[in-house]
Amino acid sequence: MNGVVRSALALALVTCTAVACSGGEPARPTASPAAATSALPSPGESPSPSPSPPAVTLEEASRALDAFLDTDDVLRLAGADRWELLLTQDGQRPITIAGIHSQEGEPARYTWDRRTVLVPRQSGRSTVWFAATARRRDASGEVRTGVFTFVRQGQDGRWLNSFASLLYPGEKPPSVALDADGYATALESRDASVAISPNLMGPLHATVAEEGPKGYASGLIAPGPQTTGFYDEIVKTKVTAKADDCMVYESIFASAPNYPTFALRTRDGGAMMLYTLIRTSSWTASAQPQGQPQGLKCAEGRPVAIPAEARWLLNPAKNLFIRQKRQIVETQQYVSAVPPKASTAPAHVVGYEGFVTGGSNR
């Protein structure tokens, strides 16, 4: 075992101690978004003069964030894939697997600063979580802000990375409201005090990506590269696939019901929401979707280039030709700023990170 790997494993063990690691495999995805949110006081309820002690302290969350960022960098450089996976769950698990397999050349090196934890008060729940932001600088000097959530099952469970995304270049994270002790407030899944409830943000985002500016949800979410921009991309790809390759192309977005949605109250009364979408794109050579014109049999057996990000799953030497259908699945994680209910402004998607996590060719 070389020195780098020894250092990686040693740091991983330190991380387990710092964030209460336990043995065995990581927990599976939570059953629903509601499992990862905390309740707000009922309307008109007086705030408690002595709030109960938080299930997660600011200090504990800070130690967990530091341990994760420092350990993750060492494990990637050491190629310790199994240890890297042990730090993840939910949407971050398939994304981490994709990152490991699609990596080419030397792993990217990052340095992190301006680390901030956003810890909601939580009590009476077996699953607790906190969010965090940190500024990332790569070897070229490019600076981006990462947004994370970490989840723990039980008081003695280990902290696992559930969500990780990057704000758009130059974008600042939504300003989360903090109480006098520095703690945030989580929103329930169906909280109606904001323009879009947490449980609806993913489905509405998916609708805008598929239907564009003419869809019923277009007025609720602002135009952008991962909203109406996706719609424009799909329209163009459909035309190109039919004209150049005689293929029927479709791209469907869906919220991920088995992955949690996280929401924190912002200073303006709105919310910062963190959620996952699954995008499934398909190229069909023979069987036509309902409503599509027939007569595209000319596509059967035609070679169609495989996107570079999918080559770790679909080897071009074996999967270049499409006999029936090709599918490519992406796991995408988003950060959005949602206004309060009284506002007429749309929600804005401010962060995105996505990887190809599935694919088939037949």
DRENNUSE-562799 format. One record per residue (C-alpha): x, y, z; residue in one letter. Coordinates in Angstrom, 2 decimals. Each point is the difference from the previous one (the first is absolute). Layout:
u->X; v->Y; w->Z; resn->A
...
% end
This chain:
u->0.00; v->0.00; w->0.00; resn->M
u->1.61; v->3.25; w->-1.05; resn->N
u->0.30; v->3.07; w->2.18; resn->G
u->-2.81; v->1.93; w->-1.68; resn->V
u->-2.50; v->-2.80; w->0.53; resn->V
u->1.14; v->-0.44; w->3.62; resn->R
u->-0.56; v->3.71; w->0.54; resn->S
u->-3.43; v->-0.24; w->-1.62; resn->A
u->-1.08; v->-2.90; w->2.18; resn->L
u->1.35; v->1.67; w->3.12; resn->A
u->-1.88; v->3.19; w->-0.76; resn->L
u->-3.14; v->-2.01; w->-0.78; resn->A
u->0.25; v->-1.61; w->3.43; resn->L
u->0.41; v->3.43; w->1.58; resn->V
u->-3.10; v->1.10; w->-1.91; resn->T
u->-1.99; v->-2.95; w->1.30; resn->C
u->0.94; v->1.03; w->3.54; resn->T
u->-0.80; v->3.65; w->-0.62; resn->A
u->-3.38; v->-0.67; w->-1.58; resn->V
u->-1.04; v->-3.11; w->1.95; resn->A
u->0.63; v->-2.68; w->-2.62; resn->C
u->-1.55; v->-3.41; w->0.56; resn->S
u->0.70; v->-3.31; w->-1.68; resn->G
u->-1.78; v->-1.50; w->-3.00; resn->G
u->-1.31; v->1.53; w->-3.16; resn->E
u->-1.43; v->3.54; w->-0.18; resn->P
u->-3.72; v->0.47; w->0.51; resn->A
u->-2.21; v->-0.30; w->-3.06; resn->R
u->-1.84; v->3.06; w->-1.40; resn->P
u->-2.66; v->1.43; w->2.31; resn->T
u->-3.56; v->-0.96; w->-0.78; resn->A
u->-1.28; v->3.48; w->-0.78; resn->S
u->0.96; v->3.68; w->0.02; resn->P
u->-2.06; v->0.45; w->3.17; resn->A
u->2.39; v->-2.28; w->1.86; resn->A
u->2.76; v->2.60; w->-0.31; resn->A
u->-1.88; v->3.16; w->1.07; resn->T
u->-0.87; v->1.49; w->3.37; resn->S
u->-3.32; v->1.45; w->1.05; resn->A
u->-0.65; v->3.73; w->0.28; resn->L
u->-2.09; v->1.49; w->2.84; resn->P
u->-3.72; v->0.22; w->-0.73; resn->S
u->-1.34; v->3.42; w->-1.09; resn->P
u->-0.46; v->2.21; w->3.02; resn->G
u->2.00; v->-2.22; w->2.31; resn->E
u->2.22; v->1.95; w->2.38; resn->S
u->3.68; v->-0.80; w->-0.24; resn->P
u->1.35; v->-1.90; w->2.96; resn->S
u->2.08; v->2.20; w->2.29; resn->P
u->2.31; v->-2.96; w->0.61; resn->S
u->0.38; v->-2.01; w->-3.22; resn->P
u->0.89; v->-3.63; w->0.43; resn->S
u->3.67; v->-0.89; w->-0.51; resn->P
u->0.72; v->-0.59; w->-3.71; resn->P
u->0.40; v->-3.60; w->-1.14; resn->A
u->3.07; v->1.18; w->-1.91; resn->V
u->2.18; v->2.79; w->1.33; resn->T
u->1.80; v->2.54; w->-2.15; resn->L
u->3.32; v->-1.29; w->1.26; resn->E
u->-0.82; v->-3.60; w->-0.84; resn->E
u->-1.16; v->0.96; w->-3.50; resn->A
u->3.17; v->2.01; w->-0.60; resn->S
u->2.19; v->-2.94; w->1.01; resn->R
u->-1.97; v->-2.31; w->-2.29; resn->A
u->0.31; v->2.37; w->-2.96; resn->L
u->3.74; v->0.48; w->0.50; resn->D
u->0.57; v->-3.73; w->0.34; resn->A
u->-1.96; v->-0.76; w->-3.17; resn->F
u->1.70; v->2.60; w->-2.22; resn->L
u->3.49; v->-0.90; w->1.19; resn->D
u->-0.56; v->-3.75; w->-0.20; resn->T
u->-1.74; v->0.10; w->-3.39; resn->D
u->2.95; v->1.76; w->-1.62; resn->D
u->2.51; v->-2.52; w->1.37; resn->V
u->-2.12; v->-3.02; w->-0.95; resn->L
u->-0.49; v->1.21; w->-3.59; resn->R
u->3.71; v->0.56; w->-0.44; resn->L
u->0.78; v->-3.41; w->1.47; resn->A
u->-2.58; v->-1.75; w->-2.18; resn->G
u->-1.62; v->-1.47; w->3.12; resn->A
u->-3.37; v->-0.44; w->-1.70; resn->D
u->-1.64; v->-2.23; w->2.61; resn->R
u->0.83; v->2.42; w->2.80; resn->W
u->-1.28; v->2.90; w->-2.07; resn->E
u->-3.34; v->-1.74; w->-0.52; resn->L
u->-0.31; v->-0.65; w->3.75; resn->L
u->-0.42; v->3.76; w->0.48; resn->L
u->-3.10; v->0.30; w->-2.22; resn->T
u->-3.69; v->-0.87; w->-0.27; resn->Q
u->-3.11; v->1.06; w->-1.96; resn->D
u->0.74; v->1.82; w->-3.27; resn->G
u->3.66; v->0.36; w->0.84; resn->Q
u->0.57; v->-3.76; w->-0.13; resn->R
u->-0.64; v->-0.47; w->-3.78; resn->P
u->1.68; v->3.33; w->-0.70; resn->I
u->3.12; v->-1.09; w->1.90; resn->T
u->0.06; v->-3.32; w->-1.87; resn->I
u->-0.26; v->1.87; w->-3.31; resn->A
u->2.79; v->2.36; w->0.99; resn->G
u->2.29; v->-2.90; w->0.89; resn->I
u->-0.59; v->-1.89; w->-3.25; resn->H
u->-0.02; v->2.98; w->-2.38; resn->S
u->3.18; v->1.55; w->1.37; resn->Q
u->2.77; v->0.41; w->-2.53; resn->E
u->3.59; v->0.82; w->0.90; resn->G
u->1.03; v->1.33; w->3.39; resn->E
u->-2.80; v->0.80; w->2.48; resn->P
u->-0.91; v->3.67; w->0.32; resn->A
u->1.55; v->1.84; w->2.94; resn->R
u->-2.14; v->2.40; w->2.02; resn->Y
u->0.55; v->2.31; w->2.91; resn->T
u->-2.92; v->1.15; w->2.15; resn->W
u->-0.56; v->3.10; w->2.08; resn->D
u->-2.87; v->2.18; w->1.31; resn->R
u->-1.65; v->-3.07; w->1.45; resn->R
u->-3.43; v->0.69; w->1.52; resn->T
u->-2.47; v->-2.40; w->1.61; resn->V
u->-3.77; v->0.57; w->-0.07; resn->L
u->-1.49; v->-2.08; w->2.79; resn->V
u->-3.77; v->-0.16; w->0.58; resn->P
u->-1.33; v->-0.68; w->3.49; resn->R
u->-1.34; v->-3.55; w->0.01; resn->Q
u->-1.44; v->-2.14; w->2.75; resn->S
u->-1.85; v->-3.27; w->0.29; resn->G
u->1.25; v->-1.35; w->-3.34; resn->R
u->2.13; v->-3.03; w->-0.70; resn->S
u->1.41; v->1.66; w->-3.13; resn->T
u->1.73; v->3.36; w->0.38; resn->V
u->1.81; v->2.13; w->-2.54; resn->W
u->1.80; v->3.25; w->-0.61; resn->F
u->1.00; v->2.00; w->-3.06; resn->A
u->3.30; v->1.71; w->-0.72; resn->A
u->1.76; v->2.22; w->-2.51; resn->T
u->3.69; v->0.27; w->-0.82; resn->A
u->2.05; v->1.82; w->-2.63; resn->R
u->1.93; v->-2.35; w->-2.30; resn->R
u->3.12; v->0.93; w->-1.95; resn->R
u->1.43; v->-2.37; w->-2.61; resn->D
u->3.54; v->-0.26; w->-1.35; resn->A
u->-0.73; v->2.53; w->-2.77; resn->S
u->-1.19; v->2.57; w->2.53; resn->G
u->-3.70; v->-0.26; w->-0.87; resn->E
u->-2.19; v->0.70; w->3.03; resn->V
u->-3.46; v->-1.52; w->0.55; resn->R
u->-2.21; v->-0.30; w->3.05; resn->T
u->-1.07; v->-3.49; w->1.04; resn->G
u->-3.26; v->-0.69; w->1.83; resn->V
u->-0.35; v->-3.22; w->2.02; resn->F
u->-2.30; v->-1.88; w->2.31; resn->T
u->1.01; v->-2.69; w->2.47; resn->F
u->-2.38; v->-2.53; w->1.56; resn->V
u->0.34; v->-2.13; w->3.11; resn->R
u->-2.15; v->-2.97; w->0.99; resn->Q
u->-0.26; v->-0.17; w->3.79; resn->G
u->2.09; v->1.72; w->2.62; resn->Q
u->2.95; v->-2.35; w->-0.52; resn->D
u->-0.23; v->-0.22; w->-3.79; resn->G
u->2.66; v->1.34; w->-2.31; resn->R
u->-0.45; v->3.18; w->-2.03; resn->W
u->-0.47; v->-0.76; w->-3.70; resn->L
u->0.04; v->2.42; w->-2.91; resn->N
u->-3.49; v->-0.04; w->-1.54; resn->S
u->0.16; v->3.01; w->-2.32; resn->F
u->2.74; v->2.03; w->-1.68; resn->A
u->-0.39; v->2.64; w->-2.67; resn->S
u->1.80; v->3.06; w->-1.33; resn->L
u->-1.39; v->3.51; w->-0.23; resn->L
u->0.21; v->1.60; w->-3.41; resn->Y
u->3.19; v->2.05; w->-0.48; resn->P
u->-0.29; v->3.30; w->1.85; resn->G
u->-3.20; v->-1.07; w->1.79; resn->E
u->-0.32; v->0.41; w->3.76; resn->K
u->-1.90; v->-2.46; w->2.18; resn->P
u->-3.48; v->1.07; w->1.13; resn->P
u->0.16; v->1.84; w->3.32; resn->S
u->-1.27; v->-2.46; w->2.60; resn->V
u->-1.78; v->1.42; w->3.07; resn->A
u->1.70; v->-0.79; w->3.31; resn->L
u->-1.34; v->0.37; w->3.53; resn->D
u->1.83; v->1.70; w->2.87; resn->A
u->2.06; v->-3.15; w->0.60; resn->D
u->0.97; v->-0.41; w->-3.65; resn->G
u->-2.40; v->-2.81; w->-0.92; resn->Y
u->-2.11; v->-0.19; w->-3.16; resn->A
u->-3.63; v->-1.04; w->-0.48; resn->T
u->-0.97; v->-2.97; w->-2.16; resn->A
u->-3.22; v->-0.08; w->-2.00; resn->L
u->-2.44; v->-2.87; w->-0.03; resn->E
u->-0.52; v->-1.76; w->-3.32; resn->S
u->-3.40; v->1.65; w->-0.56; resn->R
u->0.78; v->3.38; w->1.52; resn->D
u->-2.40; v->2.52; w->-1.58; resn->A
u->1.70; v->3.20; w->1.16; resn->S
u->2.23; v->0.08; w->-3.09; resn->V
u->-0.88; v->0.42; w->-3.68; resn->A
u->0.79; v->-3.67; w->-0.74; resn->I
u->-0.20; v->-2.66; w->2.72; resn->S
u->3.12; v->-2.18; w->0.31; resn->P
u->-1.87; v->-3.10; w->-1.21; resn->N
u->-1.04; v->1.82; w->-3.21; resn->L
u->3.29; v->1.65; w->-0.97; resn->M
u->1.43; v->-3.07; w->-1.72; resn->G
u->-3.13; v->-0.86; w->-2.03; resn->P
u->-0.49; v->3.61; w->-1.11; resn->L
u->3.66; v->0.29; w->-1.00; resn->H
u->-0.35; v->-3.21; w->-2.01; resn->A
u->-3.06; v->1.41; w->-1.77; resn->T
u->1.79; v->3.20; w->-1.01; resn->V
u->2.97; v->-1.99; w->-1.33; resn->A
u->-2.32; v->-2.10; w->-2.18; resn->E
u->-2.63; v->2.56; w->-1.05; resn->E
u->2.00; v->3.24; w->-0.05; resn->G
u->-1.45; v->3.52; w->-0.01; resn->P
u->-3.40; v->-1.18; w->-1.25; resn->K
u->-0.53; v->-2.51; w->2.82; resn->G
u->-2.35; v->0.65; w->2.92; resn->Y
u->2.90; v->0.22; w->2.49; resn->A
u->2.08; v->2.50; w->-1.98; resn->S
u->-1.15; v->3.02; w->2.01; resn->G
u->1.01; v->-1.62; w->3.28; resn->L
u->3.68; v->-0.64; w->-0.82; resn->I
u->2.28; v->2.50; w->-1.74; resn->A
u->1.60; v->-0.79; w->-3.37; resn->P
u->3.52; v->-1.38; w->0.18; resn->G
u->2.44; v->-2.55; w->-1.41; resn->P
u->-1.44; v->-2.90; w->2.03; resn->Q
u->-3.68; v->1.00; w->-0.38; resn->T
u->-1.11; v->1.44; w->-3.34; resn->T
u->3.54; v->-0.61; w->-1.27; resn->G
u->-0.58; v->-3.74; w->0.25; resn->F
u->-3.25; v->0.37; w->-1.93; resn->Y
u->1.79; v->1.82; w->-2.84; resn->D
u->2.67; v->-2.70; w->-0.06; resn->E
u->-2.61; v->-2.77; w->-0.21; resn->I
u->-1.85; v->1.68; w->-2.88; resn->V
u->3.21; v->0.36; w->-2.02; resn->K
u->1.15; v->-3.55; w->0.75; resn->T
u->-3.34; v->-1.43; w->-1.14; resn->K
u->0.35; v->1.71; w->-3.37; resn->V
u->3.65; v->-1.03; w->-0.41; resn->T
u->-0.61; v->-3.62; w->1.06; resn->A
u->-2.79; v->-0.41; w->-2.53; resn->K
u->1.73; v->1.79; w->-2.88; resn->A
u->3.53; v->-1.37; w->0.45; resn->D
u->-0.54; v->-3.42; w->1.59; resn->D
u->-3.64; v->-0.84; w->-0.72; resn->C
u->-0.58; v->-0.35; w->3.75; resn->M
u->-2.83; v->1.00; w->2.35; resn->V
u->1.51; v->1.90; w->2.93; resn->Y
u->-1.65; v->0.64; w->3.35; resn->E
u->1.26; v->1.42; w->3.29; resn->S
u->-2.07; v->-0.31; w->3.17; resn->I
u->0.65; v->1.67; w->3.36; resn->F
u->-1.41; v->-1.30; w->3.27; resn->A
u->0.40; v->0.77; w->3.67; resn->S
u->1.73; v->-2.72; w->2.00; resn->A
u->-2.52; v->-1.21; w->2.62; resn->P
u->2.54; v->-2.20; w->1.80; resn->N
u->2.42; v->2.88; w->0.54; resn->Y
u->-0.73; v->2.74; w->2.55; resn->P
u->-0.78; v->3.64; w->-0.70; resn->T
u->1.59; v->2.45; w->2.45; resn->F
u->-1.36; v->3.50; w->0.63; resn->A
u->1.15; v->2.82; w->2.28; resn->L
u->-1.75; v->3.31; w->0.70; resn->R
u->1.72; v->3.04; w->-1.53; resn->T
u->0.12; v->3.52; w->1.40; resn->R
u->-2.62; v->1.26; w->-2.46; resn->D
u->-2.53; v->-2.58; w->1.19; resn->G
u->0.61; v->-2.33; w->-2.94; resn->G
u->2.15; v->-3.12; w->-0.07; resn->A
u->3.19; v->-1.54; w->-1.30; resn->M
u->-0.92; v->-3.41; w->-1.43; resn->M
u->2.34; v->-2.87; w->-0.80; resn->L
u->-1.43; v->-2.86; w->-2.06; resn->Y
u->0.75; v->-2.67; w->-2.59; resn->T
u->-1.39; v->-0.61; w->-3.50; resn->L
u->0.47; v->-3.04; w->-2.22; resn->I
u->0.28; v->0.63; w->-3.75; resn->R
u->-0.53; v->-2.92; w->-2.39; resn->T
u->0.85; v->0.58; w->-3.68; resn->S
u->-0.76; v->-2.58; w->-2.66; resn->S
u->0.71; v->-0.55; w->-3.68; resn->W
u->-2.47; v->-2.45; w->-1.58; resn->T
u->0.69; v->-1.71; w->-3.30; resn->A
u->-3.09; v->-2.14; w->-0.52; resn->S
u->-2.84; v->0.18; w->2.52; resn->A
u->-1.55; v->3.48; w->-0.22; resn->Q
u->-1.44; v->1.82; w->3.02; resn->P
u->-3.76; v->0.44; w->-0.14; resn->Q
u->-1.00; v->2.88; w->-2.25; resn->G
u->3.26; v->0.00; w->-1.94; resn->Q
u->-0.05; v->-0.62; w->-3.77; resn->P
u->0.84; v->-3.49; w->-1.16; resn->Q
u->2.52; v->-0.89; w->-2.68; resn->G
u->3.26; v->0.51; w->1.87; resn->L
u->1.21; v->-3.56; w->-0.49; resn->K
u->2.87; v->1.44; w->-2.03; resn->C
u->1.75; v->0.67; w->3.30; resn->A
u->0.39; v->-3.62; w->1.04; resn->E
u->3.65; v->-0.96; w->0.32; resn->G
u->1.22; v->3.54; w->-0.58; resn->R
u->3.19; v->1.15; w->1.80; resn->P
u->-0.61; v->2.95; w->2.34; resn->V
u->2.80; v->1.66; w->1.99; resn->A
u->-0.02; v->-0.57; w->3.76; resn->I
u->0.30; v->3.17; w->2.12; resn->P
u->3.42; v->0.26; w->1.63; resn->A
u->-1.47; v->0.06; w->3.52; resn->E
u->-1.72; v->-3.36; w->-0.64; resn->A
u->3.00; v->-1.90; w->-1.35; resn->R
u->0.83; v->-1.49; w->3.39; resn->W
u->-3.31; v->-1.88; w->-0.29; resn->L
u->-0.34; v->-0.52; w->-3.75; resn->L
u->3.24; v->-1.05; w->-1.68; resn->N
u->-0.05; v->1.46; w->-3.55; resn->P
u->1.67; v->-3.17; w->-1.32; resn->A
u->-3.03; v->-2.06; w->1.07; resn->K
u->-2.91; v->2.45; w->0.20; resn->N
u->0.43; v->2.36; w->-2.94; resn->L
u->-2.84; v->-1.58; w->-2.00; resn->F
u->-3.62; v->0.33; w->1.13; resn->I
u->-2.25; v->-2.92; w->-0.96; resn->R
u->-2.98; v->0.98; w->2.10; resn->Q
u->0.63; v->2.59; w->2.68; resn->K
u->2.70; v->1.85; w->1.91; resn->R
u->-0.65; v->1.56; w->3.40; resn->Q
u->2.21; v->2.30; w->2.06; resn->I
u->-0.92; v->0.93; w->3.58; resn->V
u->1.32; v->3.03; w->1.88; resn->E
u->-0.22; v->0.73; w->3.72; resn->T
u->-0.19; v->3.77; w->0.50; resn->Q
u->0.14; v->1.97; w->3.24; resn->Q
u->-1.33; v->3.56; w->0.20; resn->Y
u->0.06; v->3.04; w->2.26; resn->V
u->-2.95; v->2.37; w->-0.38; resn->S
u->-1.08; v->3.25; w->1.64; resn->A
u->-3.77; v->0.05; w->0.52; resn->V
u->-1.77; v->3.26; w->0.94; resn->P
u->-2.62; v->0.34; w->2.78; resn->P
u->-3.61; v->-0.77; w->-0.89; resn->K
u->-1.04; v->3.67; w->-0.23; resn->A
u->2.65; v->0.72; w->-2.63; resn->S
u->-0.77; v->0.00; w->-3.71; resn->T
u->3.62; v->-0.71; w->-0.92; resn->A
u->0.92; v->-3.43; w->-1.41; resn->P
u->2.31; v->-2.47; w->1.66; resn->A
u->3.58; v->0.04; w->-1.28; resn->H
u->2.24; v->-3.00; w->-0.53; resn->V
u->3.41; v->1.17; w->1.25; resn->V
u->2.02; v->-3.23; w->0.10; resn->G
u->0.34; v->-3.24; w->-1.94; resn->Y
u->2.19; v->-3.09; w->-0.18; resn->E
u->-0.79; v->-3.11; w->-2.02; resn->G
u->1.60; v->-3.24; w->-1.14; resn->F
u->-0.97; v->-2.82; w->-2.33; resn->V
u->-0.81; v->-2.82; w->2.41; resn->T
u->-1.71; v->-2.58; w->-2.21; resn->G
u->-0.16; v->-1.17; w->-3.59; resn->G
u->-1.07; v->-2.83; w->-2.27; resn->S
u->0.26; v->-0.82; w->-3.70; resn->N
u->-1.84; v->-2.69; w->-1.91; resn->R
% end
